[in-house]
Amino acid sequence: MASPPRLTDEQRSAALAKAAEVRTARAAIKARLKNHSMTLNDVLASDDPLIGGIQELSVRASLPKVGQVKARRLMDDIGIAHNRKIQGLGSQQRAALLEELGV
């Protein structure tokens, strides 16, 4: 197994700051889903790499009236791996997700 790259203190702090920004932005997207200011269809149709990197399970669990258990059950029914990201979903999987939720 390869060792991680050696970073200077400045590079490390810049990488940590960027990671914190990405986590904050993704949390804001999930909050918008929960507050109905964004729909699942908007998320699935987006080509934003920030949205594409979010795991589908966490997006599904962010929807109102859907928790972790129901989200996992829906993913199992459709045949989507629990660690799949939004950008990795195929068109049939996207259609099945929207159909299952009645969107």
C-alpha positions, 0 to 999 in steps of 0.5 A, spaced: 500 500 500 502 506 498 503 512 503 500 518 502 503 524 499 508 528 503 505 535 503 507 542 506 504 545 512 501 550 507 498 545 502 495 541 508 492 547 511 489 549 504 486 541 503 483 541 509 480 548 508 477 546 501 474 539 504 471 543 509 468 548 504 465 542 500 462 538 506 459 545 508 456 546 501 454 538 501 450 539 507 447 545 505 444 541 499 441 536 503 438 541 508 435 544 501 432 537 500 429 537 507 426 544 507 423 543 500 427 548 496 430 543 492 427 537 489 430 530 488 429 531 480 433 537 481 439 533 484 439 527 479 438 532 473 444 536 476 451 536 472 455 539 478 461 535 480 459 538 488 452 534 487 455 528 483 460 527 489 454 526 494 452 519 496 445 517 494 444 514 500 445 520 504 441 524 499 435 519 500 435 520 507 435 527 507 428 527 504 422 529 508 419 522 511 425 518 509 430 516 514 436 511 513 432 505 514 427 506 508 432 509 504 436 503 505 430 499 503 429 503 497 436 502 494 436 494 496 429 494 492 432 498 486 438 494 486 443 500 488 449 499 492 449 503 498 456 506 497 454 509 490 454 516 489 449 521 485 454 521 479 455 514 478 447 512 477 445 510 471 439 513 467 434 507 469 436 507 476 435 515 476 428 513 473 427 508 478 428 512 484 424 518 481 418 512 480 419 509 487 418 516 490 412 518 486 416 524 483 
